[in-house]
Amino acid sequence: MEAETTPRDPPDDVKRLVRQRCGFGCVECGAPIYHYDHMFDFAEVRRHRPEEITLLCPNRHDEKSRGRLPLELVQQWNASPFNARAKMSKPHPLHYFGNACEFVLGSNTVFNRMGEGNALFRALTIDGRPLLGFRFEQGRLLLNLAIYDHKDQPLFLVEDGELTYRTDQWDIEWVGQTLTVRNGRRKPIVEIRFAVPDQVIVRRARFRMNGIEYCIEPTFAVLTNRGDIHVDVHLEDVWSAVSMGDDAQSAGPAALVLTELNRSVPPSVREENVKHARREAASYLRARNLGDGPAGSGS
């Protein structure tokens, strides 16, 4: 009786084990959009064993479900997943278009109208290198996004609208429009919603390069090098929003310029700056909701 009532959808902990083994993508092609496939017909086995479940992209999953893909071939792919061999996921297109775009960075927003005369928009720049922005080309919005680890090695990239990520993470999960990266059972280290056709919502991320780090959480953004906090800041039609580093103006005039930064700040100090920003943001938003706060806060 218990087996007959087992739901078809695997439990979350089983899904995570399957994602980790399969490299967070289809075992045949590496695509980050996939289905959890019971290699043995679930209607017969009625169980969720991680070793019997694999990841297949919609095309391969449909072929297997319709009997056009033999189990033996799926088992071969499962034994040597594409992403486990490639170390990077297969590029996946993000379908942005239009003549306006918006980034939501915690509680802050940056809105920009695009066009042939304004074809490049940078939301975040470090040392003159854009880490978050759009490029406008023939009515399309081509997203560019780069998140690096503390050794300046790429973790997560979007280059002209094509997304890839490093597959040696603890967990990567794409549900609906939201991509989440975790480094353990704690809170996500990256949580981004790709709200096509014109919005990118960054709830959590750390944009870093060359010792400079800009941390985004749901209620604030903070420069961890010295504790500059951005809460409820709203920018519109700016060439460049937040520019950090010694070459902060080399990519064009920016609305918020952060220079003369200490790049060797210890991790413990950076974390204290994040904790302080969390407290300040909560206090500010509480006052704003009571009608006592200013329109925006940047310090």
Order of alpha helices (4+ residues) and beta strands (2+ residues): alpha-beta-alpha-beta-alpha-alpha-alpha-beta-beta-beta-beta-beta-beta-beta-beta-beta-beta-beta-beta-beta-beta-beta-beta-beta-beta-alpha-beta
